[in-house]
Amino acid sequence: MSTPTRTVFRGSSGELVGKLEMPSDAPTAWALFAHCFTCGKDNSAAGRISRALASRGVAVLRFDFTGLGESDGDFAATGFSSNVEDLVCAANYLRDQFSAPAVLIGHSLGGAAVLAAAPQIPEVRGVVTIGAPADPFHVVGMLGDVTPVVESGEATVSIGGRPFRVRRQFLDDIAMQPQRERISTLDAALLVMHAPTDQIVSVDNARIIFDLARHPKSFVALDGADHLLSDRADAEYAANVLAAWASKYATAPTTTAEPIVDDLAEGAVRVAESGPGRLTQQISARRHRLTADEPRPVGDDAGPTPYDLLLAALGACTSMTVRMYADRKQWPLERIVVDSRHFRIHAKDCAECETATGMVDRIERDITLIGPLDADQRAKLLDIADRCPVHRTLRSEVSIHTAEAPRQRLT
C-alpha cells in the first residue's frame, strides 16, 4: 500500500483538497469518505478506515469539505447542502479521472451527507454511516446557544473548542433537509455503525436510520467507542468490519466470457467479443483486463469506446512522459491531469493540416500542471508532452498489416 496521494479538484465553490488512498495493486473498486462535522480528511478515523479499505483492494478518496482544512472557501458560507454538493463533485472527479465510487462512507454529519448524496451518484452500491444523526439538524445542538446567529445573521460559535463563524442560512438549510425520505428510498445496501455509549449523537439515531431504510441493511455496534473513534483499537475494529462488509459491494463488474490469453504473443494486445452485449469486447493486455463497448442505443455502454481508449492511451503516455521529465529535472510538479477529446472537422478549417479537402480527425488535449512551477518550466513541459511516443505514433505514418489468425488460436 502506497503513501496517500494529494489531489485537488473543483468543489461546490472552489478547489477541494483530498487524499487518495491506493491499494498496492490495481483497485477493484473506488470509495468516497465524508468526514465528521468540522473535522477533516486527516482525522484519525478517516485515515484508518481508508487504509483498511485500501489493504483490501479498494481505493478511497477522502477530502476536506469547503472552508475546512486545505480546501478553499469560507466555512461561514457553507452548509449541509454544500457538503452534499462537494460529495457529488468528488464523485464526478473520481468518475472522470479514475472510476465512479461504488461505496460512500460518512462519519457523523458526513454520514448524513452520504445518505443525501447517494441518489445523485448512480454507481453507488453501498452506503456506510458511522455515528450519523438521523436528522442533520441534530448538529445544531453542538453549536450551543445559536440565538446570536439567529438575531444578527452571523456569529462565532465554539465547536470542539475551536471558533467557527456560522450564518443563519446554515441553520435554515439544515432544518429543511428531507432526510427521512432519503433514507427510506435509499437504493443501495446500508451499513449503520454506531457506539451505544456515543455522547455526541445518541444510538437512537442509528435505530431510526436502520428502521427507515430498506433491505439489504446491517447494524454493527461499536461497543465502548466514543463518537470520534479516538481510540485506535475502536477505529481499527470499525475499519476492519467496514472493509469486510464493503467487499461485497465494492467489486467491479465482471464479464462472463473467459479471456483468450493462453497463446497471446509477447507484447500483443487481444480484443475478443465477451457478451452479453452485441458489441461488448474484452481486452487482454498482459495480466490486465479492460472492457470496450459503444454507447446506447448502438451498444450497451459496458465500457469505453475504441476512441475513448485511443484518447486514454494518448493521455496516459502524455502524463507519463511529462512526469519522467519533471522528475529528472527535479521540478516541483505535484500532479498532471490530461483531458482529451476526439472529433472530425473540415480540412479547410485546420490551419496546420496538409490535407486541403474533406474531413480530418482532430484531437484536443488540455494538460493541467499542478504545482509551484514557473512559466518557463510549464512551457517546457507542454513542449515535452508533444514528444510522448503515442503522440509521435499518431502523427507519423503507420503501417498496419492485417491477416487471418490460425483457426486453432480461436477455438
C-alpha positions as CSV (number, residue, x, y, z in Angstrom):
1,M,0.0,0.0,0.0
2,S,1.5,3.3,-1.1
3,T,1.5,6.7,0.6
4,P,-1.7,8.7,0.1
5,T,-1.6,10.9,-2.9
6,R,-2.6,14.6,-2.5
7,T,-5.2,15.6,-5.1
8,V,-7.1,18.7,-6.0
9,F,-10.4,19.1,-7.7
10,R,-13.3,21.5,-8.1
11,G,-15.9,21.6,-5.4
12,S,-19.1,23.5,-4.9
13,S,-17.4,26.8,-4.5
14,G,-13.6,26.5,-5.1
15,E,-10.9,23.9,-5.1
16,L,-11.1,21.0,-2.7
17,V,-8.0,19.1,-1.4
18,G,-8.1,15.4,-0.8
19,K,-6.0,12.3,-0.3
20,L,-6.2,9.2,-2.5
21,E,-5.5,6.0,-0.5
22,M,-4.5,3.5,-3.2
23,P,-4.0,-0.3,-2.8
24,S,-0.8,-1.9,-3.9
25,D,-2.3,-3.4,-7.0
26,A,-4.9,-2.1,-9.4
27,P,-8.1,-1.1,-7.4
28,T,-11.0,-3.5,-7.5
29,A,-13.3,-0.5,-6.9
30,W,-13.4,3.0,-5.5
31,A,-14.9,4.5,-2.3
32,L,-15.6,8.1,-1.1
33,F,-15.2,9.1,2.6
34,A,-17.0,12.1,4.1
35,H,-15.5,13.3,7.4
36,C,-17.4,14.4,10.6
37,F,-18.6,18.0,11.2
38,T,-15.7,20.5,11.2
39,C,-13.2,17.6,11.2
40,G,-11.2,17.0,8.0
41,K,-9.6,14.4,5.8
42,D,-6.7,13.9,8.2
43,N,-9.0,12.8,11.1
44,S,-7.5,9.6,12.5
45,A,-10.7,7.5,12.0
46,A,-10.8,8.7,8.3
47,G,-7.2,7.6,7.8
48,R,-7.5,4.2,9.4
49,I,-10.7,3.3,7.6
50,S,-9.3,4.4,4.3
51,R,-6.1,2.4,4.8
52,A,-8.2,-0.7,5.8
53,L,-10.2,-0.5,2.6
54,A,-7.0,0.1,0.5
55,S,-5.5,-3.0,2.1
56,R,-8.5,-5.0,0.6
57,G,-8.1,-3.5,-2.8
58,V,-10.5,-0.6,-2.6
59,A,-9.1,2.9,-3.5
60,V,-10.5,5.7,-1.2
61,L,-10.8,9.4,-1.7
62,R,-11.1,11.5,1.5
63,F,-11.1,15.3,1.3
64,D,-11.7,18.5,3.2
65,F,-15.1,20.0,2.7
66,T,-15.3,23.6,1.5
67,G,-13.8,26.0,4.1
68,L,-12.1,23.3,6.1
69,G,-8.5,22.0,6.2
70,E,-6.7,22.7,2.9
71,S,-9.8,23.3,0.8
72,D,-10.8,26.7,-0.5
73,G,-13.9,28.6,0.6
74,D,-15.4,30.3,3.7
75,F,-16.8,27.9,6.2
76,A,-19.4,30.5,7.2
77,A,-20.8,30.4,3.7
78,T,-21.2,26.6,3.7
79,G,-24.0,24.4,4.8
80,F,-25.2,20.8,4.7
81,S,-26.3,21.3,1.1
82,S,-22.8,22.5,0.1
83,N,-21.3,19.4,1.7
84,V,-23.6,17.2,-0.4
85,E,-22.6,19.2,-3.5
86,D,-18.9,18.7,-2.6
87,L,-19.5,14.9,-2.3
88,V,-21.1,14.9,-5.7
89,C,-18.2,16.9,-7.1
90,A,-15.8,14.4,-5.6
91,A,-17.7,11.5,-7.2
92,N,-17.7,13.3,-10.5
93,Y,-13.9,13.8,-10.2
94,L,-13.4,10.1,-9.5
95,R,-15.6,9.1,-12.4
96,D,-13.8,11.5,-14.8
97,Q,-10.3,10.6,-13.7
98,F,-10.5,7.0,-12.4
99,S,-13.8,5.3,-11.8
100,A,-17.0,6.3,-10.0
101,P,-17.3,5.3,-6.3
102,A,-19.2,2.1,-5.5
103,V,-19.3,2.8,-1.8
104,L,-19.9,6.0,0.2
105,I,-18.7,6.2,3.8
106,G,-19.7,9.0,6.2
107,H,-18.7,9.8,9.8
108,S,-21.2,11.8,11.9
109,L,-22.7,14.6,9.8
110,G,-20.7,13.1,6.9
111,G,-22.9,10.1,7.4
112,A,-26.0,12.2,6.9
113,A,-24.3,13.8,3.9
114,V,-23.6,10.5,2.1
115,L,-27.2,9.4,2.6
116,A,-28.2,12.6,0.9
117,A,-25.7,12.4,-1.9
118,A,-26.2,8.7,-2.8
119,P,-29.2,9.3,-5.1
120,Q,-27.1,11.7,-7.2
121,I,-24.3,9.1,-7.7
122,P,-25.9,6.3,-9.7
123,E,-22.9,3.9,-9.4
124,V,-23.2,3.7,-5.6
125,R,-24.0,0.1,-4.4
126,G,-23.2,0.5,-0.7
127,V,-23.5,3.3,1.9
128,V,-21.9,3.3,5.4
129,T,-22.8,5.6,8.2
130,I,-20.7,5.9,11.4
131,G,-22.2,7.7,14.4
132,A,-24.5,9.6,12.0
133,P,-27.5,11.6,13.1
134,A,-30.9,10.6,11.6
135,D,-31.6,14.3,11.1
136,P,-28.8,16.7,10.1
137,F,-30.5,19.3,12.3
138,H,-29.1,17.4,15.2
139,V,-25.8,19.2,14.7
140,V,-27.3,22.4,15.8
141,G,-27.1,21.0,19.4
142,M,-23.3,21.1,19.0
143,L,-23.3,24.8,18.4
144,G,-24.6,25.8,21.9
145,D,-26.7,28.9,22.1
146,V,-27.5,29.9,18.5
147,T,-29.5,33.0,19.5
148,P,-26.8,35.4,18.3
149,V,-26.7,33.6,14.9
150,V,-30.5,33.9,14.6
151,E,-30.6,37.6,15.7
152,S,-27.6,39.0,13.9
153,G,-27.5,36.6,10.9
154,E,-23.9,35.5,11.7
155,A,-21.9,34.8,14.9
156,T,-18.9,32.9,16.2
157,V,-19.6,29.6,17.9
158,S,-17.3,27.1,19.6
159,I,-17.2,23.6,18.2
160,G,-14.8,21.2,19.8
161,G,-13.0,24.1,21.4
162,R,-12.4,25.8,18.1
163,P,-14.1,29.0,16.9
164,F,-16.2,28.9,13.7
165,R,-18.3,31.6,12.0
166,V,-21.9,30.4,11.4
167,R,-24.6,32.1,9.5
168,R,-28.4,31.9,9.8
169,Q,-28.5,30.4,6.3
170,F,-26.7,27.3,7.8
171,L,-29.5,26.8,10.3
172,D,-32.2,27.4,7.7
173,D,-30.6,25.0,5.2
174,I,-30.1,22.2,7.7
175,A,-33.6,22.5,9.0
176,M,-35.1,21.9,5.6
177,Q,-33.4,18.6,4.7
178,P,-35.9,15.8,3.8
179,Q,-33.6,13.2,5.4
180,R,-36.3,10.6,6.4
181,E,-37.5,10.4,2.8
182,R,-33.9,10.0,1.5
183,I,-33.2,7.1,4.0
184,S,-36.5,5.3,3.2
185,T,-35.9,5.5,-0.5
186,L,-32.1,4.7,-0.5
187,D,-31.4,2.4,-3.4
188,A,-28.2,0.8,-2.0
189,A,-27.1,-1.6,0.7
190,L,-26.7,0.2,4.0
191,L,-24.4,-0.5,6.9
192,V,-25.1,1.5,10.1
193,M,-22.3,1.6,12.6
194,H,-22.8,3.4,16.0
195,A,-21.4,3.3,19.5
196,P,-24.1,2.5,22.1
197,T,-22.5,5.0,24.5
198,D,-22.0,7.8,22.0
199,Q,-22.4,11.0,24.0
200,I,-22.5,13.3,20.9
201,V,-25.0,11.5,18.7
202,S,-27.1,9.0,20.7
203,V,-27.5,5.5,19.4
204,D,-31.3,6.2,19.0
205,N,-30.3,7.9,15.7
206,A,-28.9,4.6,14.4
207,R,-32.2,2.9,15.3
208,I,-34.2,5.5,13.3
209,I,-31.9,5.2,10.3
210,F,-32.0,1.4,10.4
211,D,-35.7,1.2,10.8
212,L,-36.4,3.7,7.9
213,A,-34.0,2.0,5.5
214,R,-35.0,-0.8,3.1
215,H,-33.1,-4.1,2.9
216,P,-30.3,-5.0,2.5
217,K,-29.2,-3.3,5.7
218,S,-26.9,-4.2,8.6
219,F,-26.1,-2.7,12.0
220,V,-22.8,-3.0,13.9
221,A,-22.5,-1.8,17.5
222,L,-19.1,-0.1,18.1
223,D,-19.2,-1.2,21.8
224,G,-17.1,1.1,24.1
225,A,-16.1,3.6,21.4
226,D,-16.6,7.3,21.6
227,H,-18.1,9.4,18.8
228,L,-14.8,10.3,17.1
229,L,-13.4,6.7,17.4
230,S,-10.4,8.4,19.1
231,D,-9.2,5.1,20.5
232,R,-7.0,3.4,17.9
233,A,-8.4,-0.1,18.7
234,D,-12.0,1.1,18.2
235,A,-11.2,2.8,14.9
236,E,-9.3,-0.2,13.6
237,Y,-12.2,-2.5,14.6
238,A,-14.7,-0.3,12.7
239,A,-12.3,-0.1,9.7
240,N,-11.9,-3.9,9.5
241,V,-15.6,-4.7,9.8
242,L,-16.5,-2.0,7.4
243,A,-13.9,-3.2,4.9
244,A,-15.2,-6.8,5.1
245,W,-18.8,-5.6,4.6
246,A,-17.8,-3.3,1.7
247,S,-16.0,-6.1,-0.2
248,K,-19.4,-7.5,-1.2
249,Y,-20.5,-4.2,-2.8
250,A,-17.2,-2.6,-3.8
251,T,-16.5,-5.1,-6.6
252,A,-16.1,-4.0,-10.2
253,P,-18.5,-5.8,-12.6
254,T,-17.0,-8.8,-14.4
255,T,-17.9,-10.3,-17.7
256,T,-19.0,-13.9,-18.1
257,A,-16.7,-14.7,-21.0
258,E,-13.3,-16.1,-20.4
259,P,-10.4,-14.2,-21.9
260,I,-8.5,-15.9,-24.6
261,V,-4.9,-15.4,-23.4
262,D,-3.3,-18.9,-23.5
263,D,-1.4,-18.3,-26.7
264,L,-1.1,-14.5,-26.6
265,A,2.2,-13.4,-28.1
266,E,4.5,-11.3,-26.0
267,G,3.7,-7.6,-26.3
268,A,0.4,-8.3,-28.1
269,V,-3.0,-6.9,-27.0
270,R,-6.0,-9.1,-27.7
271,V,-9.6,-8.0,-28.2
272,A,-12.4,-10.6,-28.2
273,E,-16.2,-10.4,-28.0
274,S,-17.3,-11.0,-24.5
275,G,-21.1,-10.7,-24.5
276,P,-23.7,-10.5,-23.5
277,G,-23.8,-7.2,-25.3
278,R,-23.7,-7.4,-29.1
279,L,-20.6,-5.0,-29.3
280,T,-19.1,-5.6,-25.9
281,Q,-15.4,-6.5,-26.2
282,Q,-12.9,-7.8,-23.6
283,I,-9.3,-6.6,-23.9
284,S,-6.3,-8.5,-22.6
285,A,-3.0,-6.8,-22.2
286,R,-0.5,-8.9,-20.3
287,R,-2.3,-9.6,-17.0
288,H,-4.7,-6.7,-17.3
289,R,-8.4,-6.8,-18.4
290,L,-10.4,-4.0,-19.9
291,T,-13.9,-3.8,-21.5
292,A,-14.8,-1.8,-24.5
293,D,-18.3,-1.0,-26.0
294,E,-20.3,1.6,-27.7
295,P,-22.8,3.9,-26.0
296,R,-26.5,3.1,-26.1
297,P,-28.5,2.6,-28.3
298,V,-25.8,1.2,-30.6
299,G,-24.1,-0.8,-27.8
300,D,-24.7,-1.4,-24.1
301,D,-22.2,1.2,-22.8
302,A,-20.4,-1.6,-20.8
303,G,-17.0,0.2,-21.3
304,P,-15.2,2.9,-23.1
305,T,-15.5,3.2,-26.9
306,P,-12.5,2.5,-29.1
307,Y,-11.8,6.2,-29.5
308,D,-12.1,6.6,-25.7
309,L,-9.3,4.0,-25.4
310,L,-7.3,5.8,-28.0
311,L,-7.5,9.0,-26.1
312,A,-6.7,7.2,-22.9
313,A,-3.5,5.8,-24.5
314,L,-2.5,9.3,-25.6
315,G,-3.4,10.8,-22.2
316,A,-1.5,8.1,-20.2
317,C,1.5,8.4,-22.4
318,T,1.5,12.2,-22.2
319,S,1.2,12.1,-18.4
320,M,4.0,9.5,-18.0
321,T,6.3,11.4,-20.4
322,V,5.8,14.7,-18.6
323,R,6.2,13.1,-15.2
324,M,9.5,11.4,-16.1
325,Y,10.9,14.6,-17.5
326,A,9.9,16.7,-14.5
327,D,11.3,14.1,-12.1
328,R,14.5,14.0,-14.0
329,K,14.8,17.8,-13.7
330,Q,13.6,17.7,-10.1
331,W,10.9,20.3,-10.8
332,P,8.0,20.7,-8.3
333,L,5.3,19.1,-10.4
334,E,2.8,17.7,-8.0
335,R,0.2,16.2,-10.4
336,I,-0.7,16.0,-14.0
337,V,-4.2,15.9,-15.5
338,V,-4.8,15.3,-19.2
339,D,-8.2,15.9,-20.8
340,S,-8.6,14.8,-24.4
341,R,-11.4,14.9,-27.0
342,H,-11.7,13.5,-30.5
343,F,-13.9,14.8,-33.3
344,R,-13.9,15.4,-37.0
345,I,-13.5,18.8,-38.7
346,H,-13.4,20.1,-42.2
347,A,-9.9,20.2,-43.6
348,K,-10.3,23.8,-44.7
349,D,-10.8,24.7,-41.0
350,C,-7.5,23.2,-40.0
351,A,-4.7,25.7,-40.4
352,E,-1.9,23.3,-39.7
353,C,-3.2,20.3,-41.7
354,E,-1.6,19.3,-45.0
355,T,-4.9,17.9,-46.3
356,A,-6.9,20.6,-48.0
357,T,-10.3,18.9,-48.7
358,G,-12.7,16.6,-46.9
359,M,-12.7,15.8,-43.2
360,V,-9.7,15.3,-40.9
361,D,-9.5,13.9,-37.4
362,R,-8.8,16.3,-34.6
363,I,-7.7,15.6,-31.0
364,E,-7.8,18.5,-28.5
365,R,-5.6,17.8,-25.4
366,D,-5.7,20.0,-22.4
367,I,-3.0,19.5,-19.8
368,T,-3.3,20.7,-16.2
369,L,0.1,21.0,-14.4
370,I,-0.4,21.2,-10.7
371,G,2.5,22.6,-8.6
372,P,4.6,25.7,-8.0
373,L,6.2,25.7,-11.4
374,D,7.5,28.8,-13.1
375,A,6.4,30.0,-16.6
376,D,9.5,28.5,-18.3
377,Q,9.0,25.1,-16.7
378,R,5.4,25.0,-17.7
379,A,6.2,25.9,-21.2
380,K,8.9,23.2,-21.4
381,L,6.6,20.5,-20.0
382,L,4.0,21.3,-22.6
383,D,6.6,21.0,-25.3
384,I,7.7,17.6,-23.8
385,A,4.1,16.5,-24.0
386,D,4.2,16.6,-27.8
387,R,7.2,14.2,-27.7
388,C,5.4,11.3,-26.0
389,P,5.7,8.1,-28.0
390,V,1.9,7.6,-28.6
391,H,1.7,11.3,-29.8
392,R,4.5,10.6,-32.3
393,T,2.9,7.4,-33.5
394,L,-0.4,9.2,-34.1
395,R,1.4,11.9,-36.1
396,S,3.6,9.6,-38.1
397,E,3.0,7.3,-41.0
398,V,1.8,3.9,-39.6
399,S,1.7,0.6,-41.5
400,I,-0.9,-1.8,-40.3
401,H,-0.7,-5.4,-41.7
402,T,-3.9,-7.5,-41.4
403,A,-4.1,-11.3,-41.7
404,E,-6.4,-14.0,-40.6
405,A,-5.2,-15.7,-37.4
406,P,-4.8,-19.5,-37.5
407,R,-8.1,-21.2,-36.6
408,Q,-6.7,-23.2,-33.7
409,R,-5.9,-20.0,-31.8
410,L,-9.6,-19.1,-31.6
411,T,-11.1,-22.4,-30.6
